Protein backbone atom coordinates (compact mmCIF):
# COMPACT_ATOMS: atom_id res chain seq x y z
CA UNK A 1 0.00 0.00 0.00
CA UNK A 2 2.28 2.78 -1.25
CA UNK A 3 -0.20 5.68 -1.13
CA UNK A 4 -2.83 5.81 1.62
CA UNK A 5 -5.73 8.24 1.93
CA UNK A 6 -6.89 8.71 5.54
CA UNK A 7 -10.26 10.39 5.98
CA UNK A 8 -10.70 12.10 9.33
CA UNK A 9 -6.94 12.09 9.77
CA UNK A 10 -6.93 15.29 11.85
CA UNK A 11 -9.16 13.74 14.49
CA UNK A 12 -8.26 11.75 17.57
CA UNK A 13 -7.86 8.21 16.22
CA UNK A 14 -7.06 9.48 12.73
CA UNK A 15 -4.09 11.58 13.82
CA UNK A 16 -2.61 8.73 15.86
CA UNK A 17 -3.05 6.44 12.86
CA UNK A 18 -1.40 8.95 10.51
CA UNK A 19 1.66 9.10 12.76
CA UNK A 20 1.79 5.32 12.70
CA UNK A 21 1.72 5.25 8.89
CA UNK A 22 4.48 7.83 8.68
CA UNK A 23 6.70 5.52 10.75
CA UNK A 24 6.13 2.80 8.14
CA UNK A 25 8.89 3.08 5.56
CA UNK A 26 6.83 1.12 3.03
CA UNK A 27 4.23 3.91 2.77
CA UNK A 28 5.41 6.48 0.23
CA UNK A 29 2.61 8.99 0.75
CA UNK A 30 -0.09 9.65 3.33
CA UNK A 31 -2.89 12.07 2.51
CA UNK A 32 -5.28 13.37 5.14
CA UNK A 33 -8.76 14.50 4.09
CA UNK A 34 -10.50 16.27 6.95
CA UNK A 35 -13.32 18.82 7.12
CA UNK A 36 -11.89 20.28 10.37
CA UNK A 37 -15.15 20.28 12.27
CA UNK A 38 -15.07 20.91 16.03
CA UNK A 39 -13.43 17.53 16.77
CA UNK A 40 -10.80 17.63 14.04
CA UNK A 41 -7.91 20.06 14.21
CA UNK A 42 -4.53 20.47 12.55
CA UNK A 43 -3.08 20.74 16.07
CA UNK A 44 -3.63 16.99 16.32
CA UNK A 45 -0.97 16.69 13.60
CA UNK A 46 1.60 18.81 15.42
CA UNK A 47 5.09 17.66 14.58
CA UNK A 48 4.13 15.80 11.39
CA UNK A 49 2.09 18.34 9.44
CA UNK A 50 5.18 19.30 7.44
CA UNK A 51 6.41 15.74 7.03
CA UNK A 52 7.67 15.23 3.46
CA UNK A 53 5.42 12.20 2.95
CA UNK A 54 2.26 13.83 4.34
CA UNK A 55 -0.28 15.92 2.43
CA UNK A 56 -3.20 17.64 4.12
CA UNK A 57 -6.44 18.49 2.31
CA UNK A 58 -9.22 20.38 4.06
CA UNK A 59 -12.38 18.98 2.54
CA UNK A 60 -15.60 17.09 3.12
CA UNK A 61 -16.22 13.44 2.27
CA UNK A 62 -19.60 14.61 0.95
CA UNK A 63 -17.80 16.56 -1.80
CA UNK A 64 -17.81 14.10 -4.70
CA UNK A 65 -15.24 15.99 -6.76
CA UNK A 66 -12.68 16.15 -3.96
CA UNK A 67 -13.29 12.51 -3.05
CA UNK A 68 -12.93 11.27 -6.64
CA UNK A 69 -9.74 13.24 -7.25
CA UNK A 70 -8.11 11.83 -4.11
CA UNK A 71 -9.27 8.23 -4.46
CA UNK A 72 -7.97 8.19 -8.01
CA UNK A 73 -4.41 8.82 -6.85
CA UNK A 74 -4.22 6.44 -3.87
CA UNK A 75 -3.80 2.71 -3.45
CA UNK A 76 -5.79 2.43 -0.24
CA UNK A 77 -8.41 4.30 1.75
CA UNK A 78 -8.66 4.15 5.56
CA UNK A 79 -12.00 5.72 6.39
CA UNK A 80 -12.23 7.19 9.90
CA UNK A 81 -14.21 10.36 9.17
CA UNK A 82 -17.46 10.24 11.13
CA UNK A 83 -19.75 12.06 13.48
CA UNK A 84 -19.27 10.07 16.68
CA UNK A 85 -20.79 11.68 19.76
CA UNK A 86 -23.90 9.88 20.96
CA UNK A 87 -25.49 12.84 22.72
CA UNK A 88 -25.00 15.09 19.70
CA UNK A 89 -26.74 12.46 17.57
CA UNK A 90 -29.92 12.95 19.61
CA UNK A 91 -30.10 16.56 18.44
CA UNK A 92 -28.58 16.44 14.92
CA UNK A 93 -29.57 13.08 13.46
CA UNK A 94 -29.48 14.47 9.93
CA UNK A 95 -25.79 15.36 10.17
CA UNK A 96 -24.94 11.87 11.45
CA UNK A 97 -26.80 10.15 8.64
CA UNK A 98 -25.33 12.50 6.02
CA UNK A 99 -21.70 12.14 7.13
CA UNK A 100 -21.67 8.55 8.32
CA UNK A 101 -23.89 6.97 5.66
CA UNK A 102 -23.86 9.23 2.61
CA UNK A 103 -20.21 10.22 3.13
CA UNK A 104 -19.21 6.57 3.31
CA UNK A 105 -21.22 5.81 0.18
CA UNK A 106 -19.49 8.68 -1.63
CA UNK A 107 -16.06 7.22 -0.86
CA UNK A 108 -17.14 3.70 -1.81
CA UNK A 109 -18.63 4.92 -5.08
CA UNK A 110 -15.31 6.54 -6.00
CA UNK A 111 -13.45 3.38 -5.02
CA UNK A 112 -15.79 1.25 -7.14
CA UNK A 113 -15.18 3.34 -10.24
CA UNK A 114 -11.54 4.27 -9.77
CA UNK A 115 -10.18 1.21 -8.02
CA UNK A 116 -8.19 0.82 -4.81
CA UNK A 117 -6.27 -2.14 -3.42
CA UNK A 118 -7.84 -1.88 0.02
CA UNK A 119 -10.67 0.08 1.65
CA UNK A 120 -10.69 -0.09 5.47
CA UNK A 121 -13.91 1.15 7.01
CA UNK A 122 -13.50 1.94 10.72
CA UNK A 123 -16.57 1.28 12.87
CA UNK A 124 -17.59 0.68 16.48
CA UNK A 125 -18.77 -2.02 18.88
CA UNK A 126 -21.94 0.04 19.43
CA UNK A 127 -23.42 -1.42 16.24
CA UNK A 128 -23.97 -4.72 18.08
CA UNK A 129 -26.19 -2.96 20.58
CA UNK A 130 -26.46 -3.70 24.30
CA UNK A 131 -25.44 -7.13 25.56
CA UNK A 132 -26.54 -7.72 29.17
CA UNK A 133 -24.62 -11.01 28.92
CA UNK A 134 -22.43 -12.71 26.35
CA UNK A 135 -19.99 -11.41 23.76
CA UNK A 136 -20.53 -10.30 20.15
CA UNK A 137 -18.62 -11.87 17.29
CA UNK A 138 -18.26 -10.46 13.79
CA UNK A 139 -21.12 -12.66 12.57
CA UNK A 140 -23.66 -11.47 15.12
CA UNK A 141 -26.61 -9.32 14.00
CA UNK A 142 -26.46 -5.54 14.37
CA UNK A 143 -28.90 -4.07 16.92
CA UNK A 144 -28.01 -0.37 17.39
CA UNK A 145 -30.21 1.61 19.76
CA UNK A 146 -29.15 5.26 19.28
CA UNK A 147 -28.91 7.43 16.15
CA UNK A 148 -25.09 7.45 16.15
CA UNK A 149 -24.81 3.67 16.37
CA UNK A 150 -27.58 3.25 13.79
CA UNK A 151 -25.75 5.50 11.34
CA UNK A 152 -22.55 3.50 11.83
CA UNK A 153 -24.40 0.19 11.40
CA UNK A 154 -25.93 1.53 8.19
CA UNK A 155 -22.51 2.60 6.92
CA UNK A 156 -21.13 -0.87 7.72
CA UNK A 157 -23.87 -2.46 5.65
CA UNK A 158 -23.32 -0.05 2.77
CA UNK A 159 -19.59 -0.85 2.85
CA UNK A 160 -20.29 -4.57 2.88
CA UNK A 161 -22.69 -4.21 -0.04
CA UNK A 162 -20.02 -2.51 -2.15
CA UNK A 163 -17.75 -5.49 -1.60
CA UNK A 164 -20.39 -8.01 -2.65
CA UNK A 165 -21.94 -5.98 -5.48
CA UNK A 166 -19.02 -4.05 -6.97
CA UNK A 167 -15.99 -5.91 -5.72
CA UNK A 168 -14.55 -3.03 -3.70
CA UNK A 169 -11.90 -4.65 -1.43
CA UNK A 170 -13.55 -3.57 1.81
CA UNK A 171 -12.52 -4.60 5.32
CA UNK A 172 -14.46 -3.38 8.35
CA UNK A 173 -12.96 -2.86 11.81
CA UNK A 174 -15.03 -2.49 14.96
CA UNK A 175 -13.26 -1.32 18.09
CA UNK A 176 -14.21 -0.88 21.70
CA UNK A 177 -13.99 2.50 23.46
CA UNK A 178 -10.76 4.34 22.74
CA UNK A 179 -8.94 6.69 25.08
CA UNK A 180 -5.56 8.40 24.99
CA UNK A 181 -3.72 11.69 24.46
CA UNK A 182 -5.46 14.31 22.34
CA UNK A 183 -9.03 13.07 22.60
CA UNK A 184 -11.69 15.76 22.42
CA UNK A 185 -12.83 16.72 25.91
CA UNK A 186 -16.49 15.94 25.20
CA UNK A 187 -15.64 12.25 25.66
CA UNK A 188 -15.90 10.71 29.10
CA UNK A 189 -12.21 10.09 29.92
CA UNK A 190 -10.95 13.57 28.92
CA UNK A 191 -14.11 15.16 30.37
CA UNK A 192 -13.28 13.60 33.73
CA UNK A 193 -9.56 14.34 33.50
CA UNK A 194 -9.84 17.97 32.41
CA UNK A 195 -12.50 18.81 34.98
CA UNK A 196 -10.43 17.27 37.79
CA UNK A 197 -7.27 19.06 36.63
CA UNK A 198 -9.24 22.31 36.70
CA UNK A 199 -10.29 21.64 40.30
CA UNK A 200 -13.81 20.61 39.34
CA UNK A 201 -16.05 17.59 39.69
CA UNK A 202 -17.07 14.62 37.56
CA UNK A 203 -20.61 13.60 36.68
CA UNK A 204 -21.65 9.96 36.28
CA UNK A 205 -24.81 9.09 34.38
CA UNK A 206 -27.50 7.15 36.23
CA UNK A 207 -26.09 4.74 38.81
CA UNK A 208 -22.74 4.33 37.04
CA UNK A 209 -23.24 0.62 36.27
CA UNK A 210 -22.97 0.87 32.47
CA UNK A 211 -20.06 -1.26 31.25
CA UNK A 212 -17.60 -0.36 28.50
CA UNK A 213 -14.31 -1.85 27.36
CA UNK A 214 -11.43 0.66 27.27
CA UNK A 215 -8.72 0.33 24.62
CA UNK A 216 -5.74 2.65 24.20
CA UNK A 217 -5.90 4.46 20.86
CA UNK A 218 -2.48 3.13 19.83
CA UNK A 219 -3.72 -0.44 20.24
CA UNK A 220 -6.69 0.31 18.02
CA UNK A 221 -4.41 1.93 15.43
CA UNK A 222 -2.16 -1.14 15.52
CA UNK A 223 -5.20 -3.27 14.74
CA UNK A 224 -6.31 -1.01 11.89
CA UNK A 225 -2.81 -1.10 10.40
CA UNK A 226 -2.82 -4.90 10.50
CA UNK A 227 -6.15 -4.94 8.70
CA UNK A 228 -4.78 -2.50 6.10
CA UNK A 229 -1.85 -4.78 5.30
CA UNK A 230 -3.19 -8.25 6.03
CA UNK A 231 -6.99 -8.09 6.21
CA UNK A 232 -8.98 -10.15 3.72
CA UNK A 233 -11.49 -8.15 1.64
CA UNK A 234 -15.05 -8.83 2.68
CA UNK A 235 -14.07 -9.61 6.27
CA UNK A 236 -14.94 -7.82 9.52
CA UNK A 237 -12.45 -7.64 12.40
CA UNK A 238 -13.32 -6.80 16.00
CA UNK A 239 -10.48 -4.90 17.71
CA UNK A 240 -10.75 -5.24 21.46
CA UNK A 241 -8.93 -6.63 24.43
CA UNK A 242 -8.87 -3.58 26.63
CA UNK A 243 -10.21 -3.34 30.18
CA UNK A 244 -13.94 -3.74 30.90
CA UNK A 245 -15.15 -1.30 33.56
CA UNK A 246 -18.39 0.09 34.88
CA UNK A 247 -18.50 3.88 34.75
CA UNK A 248 -18.10 3.85 38.54
CA UNK A 249 -14.92 1.80 38.19
CA UNK A 250 -13.67 4.07 35.42
CA UNK A 251 -14.29 7.11 37.61
CA UNK A 252 -12.31 5.57 40.49
CA UNK A 253 -9.42 4.83 38.13
CA UNK A 254 -9.38 8.37 36.74
CA UNK A 255 -9.69 9.88 40.23
CA UNK A 256 -6.61 7.95 41.38
CA UNK A 257 -4.66 8.99 38.30
CA UNK A 258 -5.53 12.65 38.96
CA UNK A 259 -4.91 12.52 42.71
CA UNK A 260 -8.57 13.08 43.60
CA UNK A 261 -11.13 11.07 45.56
CA UNK A 262 -14.82 10.13 45.46
CA UNK A 263 -15.87 13.42 47.05
CA UNK A 264 -15.38 14.93 43.56
CA UNK A 265 -18.15 12.76 42.07
CA UNK A 266 -21.78 13.64 41.36
CA UNK A 267 -24.45 11.39 39.88
CA UNK A 268 -26.42 13.04 37.08
CA UNK A 269 -29.52 12.08 35.10
CA UNK A 270 -28.98 9.20 32.72
CA UNK A 271 -28.94 9.92 29.00
CA UNK A 272 -32.11 9.10 27.10
CA UNK A 273 -30.52 6.07 25.43
CA UNK A 274 -27.64 4.46 27.30
CA UNK A 275 -26.84 0.83 26.54
CA UNK A 276 -26.06 -1.15 29.67
CA UNK A 277 -23.09 -3.13 28.34
CA UNK A 278 -20.95 -3.71 25.25
CA UNK A 279 -18.74 -6.77 24.79
CA UNK A 280 -16.88 -8.06 21.73
CA UNK A 281 -14.91 -11.19 20.89
CA UNK A 282 -11.62 -10.26 19.18
CA UNK A 283 -10.36 -13.83 18.68
CA UNK A 284 -10.49 -13.48 14.89
CA UNK A 285 -8.12 -10.50 14.74
CA UNK A 286 -5.73 -12.27 17.11
CA UNK A 287 -5.81 -15.54 15.18
CA UNK A 288 -5.78 -14.23 11.60
CA UNK A 289 -3.76 -11.01 11.93
CA UNK A 290 -1.62 -11.49 15.03
CA UNK A 291 -3.32 -8.60 16.79
CA UNK A 292 -3.05 -8.10 20.53
CA UNK A 293 -3.32 -5.00 22.73
CA UNK A 294 -0.15 -3.84 24.46
CA UNK A 295 -0.99 -0.83 26.66
CA UNK A 296 -2.35 -1.51 30.13
CA UNK A 297 -5.07 0.82 31.39
CA UNK A 298 -2.87 1.98 34.26
CA UNK A 299 0.01 2.89 31.94
CA UNK A 300 -2.20 4.37 29.24
CA UNK A 301 -4.30 6.45 31.61
CA UNK A 302 -1.23 7.85 33.39
CA UNK A 303 0.18 8.89 30.02
CA UNK A 304 -3.16 10.43 29.06
CA UNK A 305 -3.44 12.48 32.27
CA UNK A 306 0.11 13.75 31.77
CA UNK A 307 -0.73 14.84 28.22
CA UNK A 308 -3.65 16.96 29.43
CA UNK A 309 -1.48 18.43 32.19
CA UNK A 310 1.13 19.46 29.62
CA UNK A 311 -1.38 20.81 27.08
CA UNK A 312 -3.88 23.07 28.89
CA UNK A 313 -4.17 25.07 25.67
CA UNK A 314 -5.84 22.09 24.00
CA UNK A 315 -8.87 21.91 26.27
CA UNK A 316 -11.27 24.23 28.05
CA UNK A 317 -12.49 23.19 31.47
CA UNK A 318 -14.24 24.71 34.44
CA UNK A 319 -15.27 23.19 37.78
CA UNK A 320 -18.74 22.43 36.38
CA UNK A 321 -17.76 21.16 32.94
CA UNK A 322 -17.77 17.46 33.73
CA UNK A 323 -21.18 17.34 35.40
CA UNK A 324 -22.69 19.04 32.38
CA UNK A 325 -20.56 17.49 29.64
CA UNK A 326 -22.10 14.90 27.37
CA UNK A 327 -20.58 11.60 28.47
CA UNK A 328 -20.09 9.82 25.19
CA UNK A 329 -18.73 6.38 25.95
CA UNK A 330 -18.24 5.32 22.37
CA UNK A 331 -15.02 4.68 20.48
CA UNK A 332 -13.82 7.94 19.13
CA UNK A 333 -14.03 7.51 15.41
CA UNK A 334 -13.93 11.19 14.76
CA UNK A 335 -13.09 13.98 12.44
CA UNK A 336 -13.96 15.28 9.75
CA UNK A 337 -14.40 14.14 12.65
CA UNK A 338 -11.45 11.72 14.16
ZIRA-V295123 format. One record per helix or strand of 3 or more residues. SS is the DSSP state (h for helix, s for strand). FROM is the first residue (numbers start at 1). LEN is the number of residues. Records with the same first field share a line. If there is no record, write none. Layout:
BEGIN
SS->FROM-LEN / FROM-LEN
END
This chain:
BEGIN
s->3-5 / 29-6 / 54-5 / 76-4 / 118-7 / 170-6 / 177-3 / 202-4 / 211-6 / 236-4 / 243-4 / 265-4
h->12-11 / 42-4 / 64-8 / 86-6 / 93-22 / 125-4 / 147-20 / 188-10 / 217-14 / 247-12 / 262-3 / 283-7 / 297-14 / 312-3 / 321-4
END
